[in-house]
Amino acid sequence: MKYTYMKYLLIFALTLSCYQSSYSKSFKCLADTATAGKTILDEDGKPVNAHGGGVLYYKGVYYFFGEIKKGNTWLVPDQHWEDYRVPAGGISCYSSTDLVHWKNRGVALKPTTNNPGYDIDTSRVIERPKVIYNKETKKFVMWMHIDKNDYKYSRGGVAVSDKPWGPYQYIGSVKPNNQMLRDMNLFKDDDGKAYLIYSSEDNNTMQICLLSNDYLKPTKHYSRILINKKRESPAIFKYSGKYYLITSGCSGWSPNAAAYAVADHIMGPWEEHGNPCKGPNADSSFYSQGGFVLPVANKPGSFIFMGDIWNKLDLEQSRYLWLPIRFVKGEIEIYN
Ligand code: DGJ
């Protein structure tokens, strides 16, 4: 497992260099890193610890935020599913200008300890952080899924910072329009409006909710999509006027087949398509669960599917899968 993600990064780099020569300069060193037999380490030589995460691009720098998974994994008792957990370690931040070299910017959102009644205590669940920048307020806004061990609290937490890397001040959590929020993503559209996309209604249906102009609160405007399709882990992006949403199925930490949907308007209607993953192991999304799609800066039409390769028995040892998205005759495809 130790070098698994290295293999994927190599394939990613090679695929990019084969299919998109414009990538070659910035990704050459990624290929070199992988072929040199090194694992993906930050600039201090430590494994990058940022799971279920997302990337903010701001002023020439990519900021990668993710869940810090550290410590022993345990199985929460009396659940009807494989509820494996580690202490909530807060949210990490790494920065890079080339998606190859990652500088650890420290803990962007620190959890509290011995405060089990508080949303961001280590005893809680803090998952799938995403950050966007609000030009009007000049604040960086982080949203995340906040929960308790049984995942029934199901709320969206929000935090703000003046700097991309933090520290983020936790504001509180909310159920948008009194609806459940679990796996989530954030999307800032070209017009500056921002949306929360989340598994709701006990993971049966997804919802998309417009945020207030300061991005700190849900508004009353929301739509229900992929109704009763039981999808989670939404990864949304926009290309050539269309919105794309890649989701996973619901099988705890175990991988399953992805699917995607396309829309002309973010609130829908969304047209459902099949699995964008193609080839061997496509039905397990190559043993991963997607969670974010990264638009490569200054390369219109270049997007990276970012997934997690969960190690449910030892969550700290979970790895990453990043692959390019290809547009083929109106469909999207992902190859490993
Ligand atoms: C699947 C979700 O996508 C993850 O973020 C996490 O909540 C696990 N379920 C918990 O089993």
Residues whose N, C-alpha, C, O or C-beta is under 5 A from the ligand:
A	BS01	DGJ	E82 E127 D183 E232 S233 G252 W253
